[in-house]
Amino acid sequence: MDRVRKTFDEWAQNGRAELMEAEHGKNVLKFLKTISFDSPFTFLDVGCGNGWIVRKIAKEKKCKKAIGIDKSKKMIIQAKKKIDSKKEEFFYTDIESIKYNEKFDFIFSMESLYYADSIEIALEKIYKLLKPGGKFFCGTDFYTDNKATAKWSKMMKIQMHLHSKKEWKILFQNAGFVIKTKHVKDLENKKKWKREYGTLFITGTKPIK
Ligand SMILES: C[S@@+](CC[C@H](N)C(=O)[O-])C[C@H]1O[C@@H](n2cnc3c(N)ncnc32)[C@H](O)[C@@H]1O
């Protein structure tokens, strides 16, 4: 069995999905506040875990549909148990093999993309799933510049593609995105890296041709 899937199936059952929600929540919510959700929109969360971001976004007035996908079946089972609006839907699939006909206004991913077998293929898929002018928001704490997190791959013992901020930018540009980056820091956090580097958010916009 795929080791990434196996690890996150375990996390879905031992409470670590909720721990991630707590760990990532502050910076994600801070970042989401910088996005304008004032026109009707559809939303996809790639690697949604227990679905907390989907539930949050579905509460936005202008949200028409918020979908979460995850390659861990057990994460999707947890997410489905927590559904609290008709706008939410969850599917068990990885981003590499997703089959979905509609296109989205916004795609989001927090701490998930670097587990993909190929970030290049994942980005290609995400690009195709966006409407022209649509945006992909990708958050990562695990990047070379943020040295404290580099050791995570040894601890996790699963595939985690480590890239620098510069390399992430190139990956996005090669996929066709116009990019912007932002570091969201938590200045009161006990962890030094959260204060000094924080979460790197890369926003990729699909150009209108
Ligand atoms: C570190 S967790 C983050 C979960 C959630 N985004 C959060 O912030 O709480 C990474 C999640 O991505 C999922 N994942 C990893 N690779 C994936 C892929 N290729 N396609 C879809 N989901 C994937 C994992 O199963 C896991 O639930």
The ligand as an SDF file (V2000), in Angstrom:
LIG
                    3D

 27 29  0  0  0  0  0  0  0  0999 V2000
   -0.3600   17.1610    6.2870 C   0  0  0  0  0  0  0  0  0  0  0  0
   -1.9710   16.6880    5.7960 S   0  0  0  0  0  0  0  0  0  0  0  0
   -2.7950   18.2550    5.6600 C   0  0  0  0  0  0  0  0  0  0  0  0
   -4.2890   18.1440    5.7590 C   0  0  0  0  0  0  0  0  0  0  0  0
   -5.0490   19.4790    5.7020 C   0  0  0  0  0  0  0  0  0  0  0  0
   -4.7860   20.1760    4.4740 N   0  0  0  0  0  0  0  0  0  0  0  0
   -4.7120   20.3400    6.9010 C   0  0  0  0  0  0  0  0  0  0  0  0
   -4.0590   21.3790    6.7230 O   0  0  0  0  0  0  0  0  0  0  0  0
   -5.0950   19.9840    8.0250 O   0  0  0  0  0  0  0  0  0  0  0  0
   -1.7670   16.2060    4.1160 C   0  0  0  0  0  0  0  0  0  0  0  0
   -3.0090   15.5720    3.5030 C   0  0  0  0  0  0  0  0  0  0  0  0
   -2.8040   15.4820    2.0830 O   0  0  0  0  0  0  0  0  0  0  0  0
   -3.2650   14.2220    1.6240 C   0  0  0  0  0  0  0  0  0  0  0  0
   -2.5510   13.9310    0.3690 N   0  0  0  0  0  0  0  0  0  0  0  0
   -1.2410   13.6500    0.2090 C   0  0  0  0  0  0  0  0  0  0  0  0
   -0.9420   13.4690   -1.0830 N   0  0  0  0  0  0  0  0  0  0  0  0
   -2.0970   13.6640   -1.7780 C   0  0  0  0  0  0  0  0  0  0  0  0
   -2.4380   13.6160   -3.1580 C   0  0  0  0  0  0  0  0  0  0  0  0
   -1.5160   13.3220   -4.0670 N   0  0  0  0  0  0  0  0  0  0  0  0
   -3.7160   13.8590   -3.5250 N   0  0  0  0  0  0  0  0  0  0  0  0
   -4.6560   14.1370   -2.5700 C   0  0  0  0  0  0  0  0  0  0  0  0
   -4.3990   14.1720   -1.2450 N   0  0  0  0  0  0  0  0  0  0  0  0
   -3.1300   13.9520   -0.8460 C   0  0  0  0  0  0  0  0  0  0  0  0
   -2.9490   13.2870    2.7640 C   0  0  0  0  0  0  0  0  0  0  0  0
   -3.6950   12.0850    2.7200 O   0  0  0  0  0  0  0  0  0  0  0  0
   -3.2590   14.1520    3.9800 C   0  0  0  0  0  0  0  0  0  0  0  0
   -4.5820   14.0140    4.4250 O   0  0  0  0  0  0  0  0  0  0  0  0
  1  2  1  0
  2  3  1  0
  2 10  1  0
  3  4  1  0
  4  5  1  0
  5  6  1  0
  5  7  1  0
  7  8  2  0
  7  9  1  0
 10 11  1  0
 11 12  1  0
 11 26  1  0
 12 13  1  0
 13 14  1  0
 13 24  1  0
 14 15  1  0
 14 23  1  0
 15 16  2  0
 16 17  1  0
 17 18  1  0
 17 23  2  0
 18 19  1  0
 18 20  2  0
 20 21  1  0
 21 22  2  0
 22 23  1  0
 24 25  1  0
 24 26  1  0
 26 27  1  0
M  CHG  2   2   1   9  -1
M  END
$$$$
